[in-house]
Amino acid sequence: FFFYSCGDKNSNTPQNDSSDKSNLENFTDKVKDVSDNFTNGKKINPVDFRDLKALLPERISDLKRSNLEGEKVDAMGMNISHATADYSDADHNVSIDLKITDLGSVSGLSALASYGWYMVDINKENDTGYEKTITYKGNKGYEKYDNHGKYGELSVLVAKRFVIEASGNNILMDQLRAAVDMIDLSKLESWKDFGIEK
């Protein structure tokens, strides 16, 4: 979402080292600002993925949970935990995947790459479907739906820290919303200050 310009391509004026350094520092500062928007510049130890797993329901309507897993990742500027669950009907024609991520100490471009919709407003529609940013129970969210394939995505950022992601095949968007509704948002909100190092 950032566009970094190194100067006018038609200019014959050479770029000196100090100018290049200044441009690079400005770009780095912009990335840091986005990172701080997630973490407020503090180191955060994520919630145990086992606690996140406990928030994922056993069933979503008539879809039964077929897989449940979680892990913690501490590498390349990220210190996060997440839990995922897969749900499907008896014939495996309808499926929903649910994921909860504690961003913990996520930083820089990793935040932009995965959750760039948090920084922008999106509202697009065509003959096959739509994508848009939304407000879900007071939280910034993102919806995407394909009418032909009946594939949908719904993501919600809770307490500027936890991301709930739901995606499904052969479903309606209302089914994805119902799946997210089953996750205890108040529990996630109560963990907003968990693991913050002072």
N, C-alpha and C positions, 0 to 999 in steps of 0.2 A: 504493500500500500504506500510505500515511499518511493519517490522518483528522485534519484540522485543524479544531478547534472554536473558534468566535468567541464562545462564551458560551451561556448558557441562553436559548433563544428566548422562554421564558415569563417571564423576569425583566424587571422594569421599571427595573432599575438601569442607568443609562447606562454605557457602556464608555469609560473615559478613554483619552487618546492613549498614555500610558505603558504601560497594560495591553496595548493593541493592539500596541505596539511590542515588548513583551516576548514576546507570543505569536508574533509574526512571527519574532523572532530565534530562539525555540526551534524553530520549524518549519524555519527555514533551517539551524540546527545539525544537525537530524536528517538533512536531505538531504545535508549535507556529510559526515556520518558514513558514510552509504552510499557516497558517492563515494570517500571515503578507504579504504573497505574494498576497493575495486577497485584503487586506485592508491597506497595508503599515503601519500597527500598529496603525491606527487612528480610532476613533469612527466616524461612518458615519450614518446619518439619511437618510433613503431611500426616493426615489421619491414617491410622492403620487400615490397610486395604480390607482386613477382615471385618472391620466396622462398616465399611462401605458395602461389602457383600451382603451384610445383614439387612440393608435397606432395599435390596432387590427382591421383588415378590416371587412367590413360588409359581403363581399362575397369573396370566393376564386374560381375563374372561375365559374362553375355552382353549386358550393356548397354554400348553404345559412347558415348564422350564426344562430344557434338555442339557444345559451346560451352565456351570457357574464357576468363575475363576477370578483371581485378583493378583496383583503384584505391586511392588514398589520399584521405582526406577530412579537412580541417582547417578546421572552422567551427563556430560556435555551441557552444563549450565542448567540442567533440570533436576529437581528433586520432587517427584510426584508419586502419587499412588492412584490406582484405579481398580475398579471391579466391573466385570462384564457378565451378562447372562443372555442366553439364547432361548427363544420361545418359538414353538410351532404347533400346528394342529396335528391330528393323527396321521393325515396324509402328507404332511410336510409341504402343503401347497401355500399355506399362509405362515409367515414368519416375522418375528420382531426381535431385534437385538437392542438391549439396554446397556448403557455404560455410565458409570459415575466416576469422574476424575477429580481428585484434589490437586489443583495446580501447584500447591506448595510454593517452592522457589523456582517457578518457571521464569525464564529470562529471554530478553531480546527477540531475535527473529523466530525462535521456536514458538513464542506466543502468537506472533503475527501469522505464521504459516498455518497453525491449527485453528485459531479462533479469531481470525481477522474480522469476522462479522461483528464482533463486539465494538470495534472502532468506527464502524460506518453504518449508514442507513441504506437498506436495500429494498426495492419494490419493483420486481420484474414479472411480466406475465406474457405468455404466448399461447399458441394453439394447443401445445402439449402439456402445459402446466405453469407453475409459478415458483418464485422464491422471494422471500421477504423477511425483514427483521420485524420482530414483534415484541410486545410486552406481555410476559406471562407471569401472572400473580406478582406484579411489581418488579419482575426481573427481565433483563434484556434477553431476547431469544431470537431464534432463526428457524424458519420453515422452508422446506423445499418439497415440491410434489410433482410427479410425472403422471399425467392422466392416462396415457397409453399403457405404460408398464405397471401402473398402480404401485409405484415405489415412492416412499416418502422419507423425509428426514426432519427431525425436530431436535433442536439443541437449546438449552437454557443455562445461563450463567447465574449461579446463586451466590450471594454475598461476595461477589467479585473474586471468588476462589474456587467454587465447585462447578463443574460442567456436567450437566445431564444430557446424554445423547441417546436418542431413540431413532431407529431406522427400521423399515419393514418392506416386505414384498407382498403383493396382492392384498393390500390393506387400504383403508381410508385414513385420511389425516385425523379424523376423530378417534380412531383406534390408537394412534400414536399419542394423542393428547391424553387419552384415558390411561395409557401405560405410564406416562410421566406423572399423572395425577396420583398414581399408586406409591410414588416415592415421597417419603416424609421430608418436605422442604424445611419444615421448622427444625428438624434435627440437624440438617446441614447448616442452617443459619446459626444454630447454637454452637457450632464448631468453628465459626468464622475467625476466632482468635486462638484456636488451638495450635500449639507448637511454635508460636512466634517467639523468636529469640530476641531478648531485650539487650 
